[in-house]
Amino acid sequence: MKKGTQGKGRASRSGAQELRHLGRAVKAPETPGEATLDRIDNPHPDAPYLVRFTAPEFTSLCPITGQPDFAHLVIDYVPGAHLVESKSLKLYLGAFRNEGVFHEDCTVGIAQRLMREIKPAWLRIAGYWFPRGGMPIDVFFQSGTPPKGVWVPDPGVAPYRGRG
């Protein structure tokens, strides 16, 4: 068992919330609003560092046509007191497969939800949406200036070049 956890779905540090997803079979939420995001205590609250989640196969639905939209999301954040638990984040992002939402609302909404739930010291999300109607849409959100001393790498996603 990894240091810092107990076998009963709770982080061992005081003040951690009940973990509802990790180590359990859970039903995938049908909508992002039904999804819960678990958080755990930051094991290194005094060391500024960056956490990156990449979702290269993110999907949602066009709110007008119901057709699928596809994106490559890169979520970077500098933890405050908490980390987002990755399984709960995966289930939350997967719930967008049934959600009719415009690219801008989706990308910024994910950032705002993470800001509310885990209160990071800094957060950035890059949404690289694949073309529909011949035009890709890229949406970027950043909560402010990254904390001093934190290395923030490039998102690493090449701009859309079609078949070239």
NORFENMO-V8965 format. One record per backbone hydrogen bond with DSSP energy under -1.0 kcal/mol. NH is the residue of the N-H (numbers start at 0). CO is the residue of the C=O. If there is no record, write none. Layout:
NH;CO / NH;CO
This chain:
4;1 / 5;9 / 11;3 / 15;12 / 18;8 / 23;20 / 39;82 / 41;80 / 46;43 / 50;76 / 52;74 / 54;72 / 57;70 / 59;68 / 60;98 / 61;66 / 65;61 / 68;59 / 70;57 / 71;127 / 72;54 / 73;125 / 74;52 / 75;123 / 76;50 / 77;121 / 82;39 / 84;37 / 88;84 / 89;85 / 90;86 / 91;87 / 92;88 / 93;89 / 94;90 / 95;92 / 96;93 / 97;94 / 98;95 / 100;60 / 105;101 / 106;102 / 107;103 / 108;104 / 109;105 / 110;106 / 111;107 / 112;108 / 113;109 / 114;110 / 115;111 / 116;112 / 117;113 / 118;114 / 120;77 / 121;77 / 123;75 / 124;140 / 125;73 / 126;138 / 127;71 / 128;136 / 129;69 / 131;134 / 138;126 / 140;124 / 142;122 / 149;146 / 163;160
